[in-house]
Structures are given as structure tokens and as C-alpha cells.
Amino acid sequence: MAKKLFVGGLSYDTADTTLKETFAAAGTVESATVIIDKISGRSKGFGFVEMSTEDEAKKAVEMFNGKDIDGRKVTVNEARPLEARPPRRDFNRGGYGGGDRGGQRW
């Protein structure tokens, strides 16, 4: 098991420090981060915790998966690597939108 854990179902009020203090009961927490939406500045309701050893990570999953943190039942499991995603479309260049094309259709 990897040392990095995914924590889902977090309360929007849960902070990095709360996550770190909670998971410290399972061992040494290297880092704890609640993911924040760039536009709203609000929590997205999930985060990541990195434990110092695999044994501590396993213990954290056993201790906290399905348990209550800040009034919310959370999901804790091994973090998976980010999968490659297709490139995003550029909606500002060409295409069908905007302007009068005299009824032409492509």
C-alpha cells in the first residue's frame, strides 16, 4: 500500500490542520491537504494525507474509513495516481460559435 491516502466526504469546514491532527492518531503524518476550489476558494470535500510508513497508512485506513470527521462520514483509501486526461478544447478559436455566417452550415 502506498503512503499517500485519499480522504473523501470531508466537511467543507475541515481544514488541513484538522486532517493532520486526526490522522496523527495512526502515526506520523508527513502532510495533510484539503483540496480547495480555485474559483470559489471553498473546499472540494476531499483531501490527501501522506503517512510516513506503509504500516501507518494501513492503520489509518482501518481507523478512519467510514468514521466521522467534523460531522461527516469519510472514505479513506489508497490514493491512485492521476490518470492522463485528453487535452481540453479551446473554445476561443474557430468553430461554430459567434458571428453571422449567412446561414452556412459546416
C-alpha positions, 0 to 999 in steps of 0.5 A: 500500500502506498503512503499517500491516502485519499480522504473523501466526504470531508466537511467543507469546514475541515481544514488541513490542520484538522486532517493532520491532527486526526490522522496523527492518531495512526502515526506520523503524518508527513502532510495533510491537504484539503483540496480547495476550489480555485474559483470559489476558494471553498473546499472540494470535500476531499483531501490527501494525507501522506503517512510516513510508513506503509504500516501507518497508512494501513492503520489509518485506513482501518481507523478512519474509513467510514468514521466521522470527521467534523460531522461527516462520514469519510472514505479513506483509501489508497490514493491512485495516481492521476490518470492522463486526461485528453487535452481540453478544447479551446473554445476561443478559436474557430468553430461554430460559435459567434458571428453571422455566417449567412446561414452556412452550415459546416 
